[in-house]
Amino acid sequence: GWSEIKPLFQQHVHVPPDTSATTKLLIPGMGNDPLLLDLVGAGYRDITAFDYSKGAVERQAELLSYDSNAEDAVTLLCRDARALDEDWTDVFDAVLEKGCLDALYLSDETDGNVAKAAEEMHRVLKPGGIFMSVSGVVPAELRREIFTTEKYEWLRDGTDDLKAGCFVWKKR
């Protein structure tokens, strides 16, 4: 949950001290996770979150309706991680992916879905932006193929974490 990854996330993705500044976050495949409320509670105010499932988007809208700050801070969309909006290129300061790549990996025997989604998330992340992935399914070899040292600086390798690994990369 958020309590485990919060220190790592905030170490790399700071909440701007000035309320006029924002850190643009992208949360792919948000599902039913209460993460969006946790991020708003931590002070993040410019969050774009999406899911492939319309039901997940509706459920998140319902969850966010209980927090007046969240309604202003979070934009919810129904999107496919393998084909993100063209005008998002180099827009986001950080991507926080919790299980989206795992779900895509499990849905495709060729690994093409994971590679395409990772390519799209790389495209929408600003140079110098942070990509955090919480993953327990994507094999280490595939992760090394997708998150190459040519594209990313590896800030944290979560391969040896006990449950799901927490990986942090910086886009070159």
C-alpha positions in Angstrom: 0.0 0.0 0.0 0.8 3.7 0.0 2.4 3.6 3.5 5.1 1.3 2.2 5.9 3.3 -1.0 5.2 6.8 0.3 8.8 7.4 1.6 10.4 6.2 -1.6 7.9 8.2 -3.8 8.3 11.4 -1.9 12.1 11.0 -1.9 12.0 11.3 -5.7 8.8 13.2 -6.4 8.5 16.2 -4.2 5.3 18.1 -3.4 6.1 21.7 -4.4 6.2 24.0 -1.4 4.6 26.8 -3.4 0.9 26.1 -4.0 1.1 27.9 -7.4 3.6 25.2 -8.6 2.5 21.6 -9.3 4.0 18.3 -10.0 2.1 16.6 -12.8 1.5 12.9 -11.9 0.2 10.1 -14.2 -1.4 7.1 -12.5 -2.0 4.3 -15.1 -4.4 1.5 -14.5 -5.7 2.9 -11.2 -8.3 0.1 -10.7 -10.0 0.3 -7.3 -6.9 1.3 -5.4 -7.3 4.2 -2.9 -3.9 5.5 -4.0 -5.4 8.7 -5.6 -6.9 9.8 -2.2 -3.5 9.0 -0.6 -1.7 11.2 -3.1 -4.1 14.1 -2.6 -3.7 13.7 1.1 0.1 13.9 0.7 -0.3 17.2 -1.1 -0.2 16.3 -4.8 -2.6 18.6 -6.7 -2.2 17.7 -10.4 -3.0 14.1 -10.9 -4.2 12.4 -14.1 -5.3 8.8 -13.6 -6.7 6.4 -16.1 -8.0 2.8 -16.4 -9.0 0.7 -19.3 -12.2 -0.2 -17.4 -15.0 2.3 -17.5 -16.2 0.7 -14.2 -12.9 1.4 -12.5 -13.1 5.0 -13.6 -16.7 5.3 -12.3 -15.7 3.7 -9.0 -12.8 6.1 -8.5 -15.1 9.1 -9.2 -17.3 7.8 -6.5 -14.4 7.5 -4.1 -13.1 10.9 -4.9 -16.5 12.5 -4.4 -16.0 12.1 -0.6 -13.0 14.5 -0.7 -13.5 18.0 -2.0 -9.7 18.5 -2.6 -9.6 15.3 -4.7 -12.2 16.5 -7.1 -10.1 19.5 -8.0 -6.8 17.7 -8.0 -7.6 14.5 -10.0 -8.6 14.1 -13.6 -10.1 10.6 -14.3 -10.0 9.1 -17.8 -10.8 5.9 -19.6 -7.6 5.1 -21.6 -5.6 2.3 -22.9 -2.0 2.3 -21.6 -0.8 1.1 -24.9 -2.1 4.2 -26.8 -1.9 7.3 -24.7 -2.9 10.8 -25.9 -0.5 12.3 -28.5 -0.6 15.7 -26.7 0.8 14.1 -23.5 4.3 13.8 -25.0 6.9 15.0 -22.3 4.1 16.3 -20.1 4.3 14.4 -16.8 6.9 14.9 -14.0 6.2 11.4 -12.7 4.5 8.1 -13.4 3.4 5.9 -10.5 2.4 2.5 -11.8 1.0 0.0 -9.3 0.1 -3.3 -11.0 -0.8 -1.9 -14.4 2.2 -3.6 -16.1 1.5 -6.8 -14.2 -2.0 -6.9 -15.5 -0.8 -6.3 -19.1 1.9 -9.0 -18.7 -0.7 -11.5 -17.6 -3.0 -10.6 -20.5 -0.4 -11.3 -23.3 1.9 -14.3 -23.9 4.2 -12.3 -26.2 5.0 -9.5 -23.7 4.0 -7.0 -26.4 1.4 -5.3 -24.2 3.9 -4.6 -21.5 6.5 -3.3 -23.9 4.0 -1.0 -25.7 2.6 0.4 -22.5 6.1 1.1 -21.1 7.0 2.8 -24.4 4.0 5.0 -24.1 4.7 5.9 -20.5 8.3 6.7 -21.4 7.0 9.0 -24.2 4.7 11.0 -21.9 7.3 11.4 -19.1 9.4 14.5 -19.2 13.1 14.2 -19.6 14.4 13.8 -16.0 11.0 12.6 -14.9 10.5 9.8 -12.4 8.9 6.4 -13.2 8.0 4.3 -10.1 6.7 0.8 -10.7 5.3 -1.5 -8.0 5.3 -4.9 -9.6 5.3 -8.5 -8.5 4.7 -10.3 -11.8 6.8 -8.8 -14.6 10.0 -11.0 -14.8 13.3 -9.3 -14.1 14.7 -10.1 -17.6 11.7 -8.4 -19.3 12.0 -5.4 -17.0 15.7 -5.0 -17.9 14.8 -5.2 -21.6 12.0 -2.5 -21.3 13.7 -0.1 -18.8 17.1 0.0 -20.5 19.9 2.1 -19.2 19.9 4.0 -22.5 16.4 5.3 -21.7 16.5 5.3 -17.9 18.8 5.8 -14.9 18.0 3.0 -12.4 17.6 4.7 -9.1 16.1 1.7 -7.2 16.0 -2.0 -8.2 13.2 -3.7 -6.3 14.0 -7.2 -7.6 14.9 -8.5 -4.1 11.9 -6.8 -2.3 9.9 -9.4 -0.3 6.4 -8.9 -1.8 6.0 -6.7 -4.9 9.2 -5.0 -6.0 9.4 -1.2 -5.9 11.4 0.1 -8.9 12.4 3.7 -9.5 13.8 5.1 -12.7 14.7 8.5 -14.0 14.1 9.2 -17.7 17.3 10.2 -19.5 
